[in-house]
Amino acid sequence: LFGRLLAGAFAASVPVAQAAVTDIVSDGAATALSRVAAAAQLGVVVGPAVSAFVAALLGKTFGWPTELCVRGVFGGIGLVALSVLGISL
């Protein structure tokens, strides 16, 4: 339930980024918007691989169980997202 709450809260991040890009960039807005879309899709593709790598690294470094590592990675990502949200407000 909490995951769905976070997903709903951050679901509008790409349209907000696109609106900010169109406000900031006057010339070459199409290129800038394509870069925003590419970055969003890159996060979808690369994100799971990076989180698996970080979870394995935490498991080997600290000897934590896999379940705790996965939760730690998602918790860290959530804290980063909340800090970005706090900075942008």
C-alpha positions as CSV (number, residue, x, y, z in Angstrom):
1,L,0.0,0.0,0.0
2,F,2.8,2.4,0.9
3,G,4.5,1.6,-2.4
4,R,1.4,2.5,-4.3
5,L,1.2,5.7,-2.4
6,L,4.7,6.6,-3.4
7,A,4.1,5.5,-7.0
8,G,1.1,7.8,-7.2
9,A,3.0,10.7,-5.6
10,F,5.9,10.5,-8.1
11,A,3.9,9.4,-11.2
12,A,3.6,13.0,-12.3
13,S,7.3,13.7,-12.2
14,V,7.9,13.3,-16.0
15,P,5.1,15.7,-17.0
16,V,6.4,18.2,-14.5
17,A,9.9,17.9,-15.8
18,Q,8.6,18.3,-19.4
19,A,6.8,21.5,-18.4
20,A,9.9,22.8,-16.7
21,V,12.0,22.1,-19.8
22,T,9.5,23.9,-22.1
23,D,9.5,26.9,-19.8
24,I,13.3,27.1,-19.5
25,V,14.4,26.2,-23.1
26,S,13.1,28.5,-25.7
27,D,15.1,27.2,-28.7
28,G,15.4,23.5,-29.3
29,A,12.6,22.5,-27.1
30,A,11.9,19.3,-29.1
31,T,15.5,18.1,-28.4
32,A,15.2,18.9,-24.7
33,L,11.9,17.1,-24.4
34,S,13.4,14.0,-26.1
35,R,16.2,14.0,-23.6
36,V,13.7,14.2,-20.7
37,A,11.8,11.2,-22.2
38,A,15.1,9.3,-22.8
39,A,16.2,9.9,-19.2
40,A,12.8,8.7,-17.8
41,Q,13.0,5.5,-19.9
42,L,16.6,4.9,-19.0
43,G,15.6,5.0,-15.4
44,V,13.0,2.3,-16.0
45,V,15.5,0.1,-17.9
46,V,18.7,0.6,-15.8
47,G,17.1,1.1,-12.4
48,P,16.4,-2.6,-11.6
49,A,19.9,-3.6,-12.6
50,V,21.5,-0.9,-10.5
51,S,19.4,-1.7,-7.5
52,A,20.3,-5.4,-7.8
53,F,24.0,-4.5,-8.0
54,V,23.7,-2.2,-4.9
55,A,21.8,-4.9,-3.0
56,A,24.4,-7.5,-3.8
57,L,27.2,-5.1,-2.8
58,L,25.5,-4.3,0.5
59,G,25.0,-8.0,1.1
60,K,28.7,-8.8,0.5
61,T,30.0,-5.8,2.3
62,F,27.9,-5.9,5.5
63,G,26.7,-9.5,5.4
64,W,23.1,-8.4,5.4
65,P,20.4,-10.8,4.2
66,T,19.0,-10.2,0.7
67,E,15.6,-9.0,1.9
68,L,17.1,-6.3,4.1
69,C,19.4,-5.2,1.2
70,V,16.5,-4.8,-1.2
71,R,14.5,-2.8,1.4
72,G,17.5,-0.7,2.0
73,V,18.0,0.1,-1.6
74,F,14.4,1.1,-2.1
75,G,14.4,3.1,1.1
76,G,17.5,4.9,-0.1
77,I,16.0,5.7,-3.5
78,G,12.9,6.9,-1.7
79,L,14.9,9.3,0.5
80,V,16.8,10.6,-2.6
81,A,13.5,11.2,-4.4
82,L,12.0,13.0,-1.3
83,S,15.1,15.2,-1.0
84,V,14.8,16.2,-4.7
85,L,11.2,16.9,-4.1
86,G,12.0,19.0,-1.1
87,I,14.7,21.0,-2.9
88,S,12.3,21.7,-5.9
89,L,9.5,23.1,-3.7
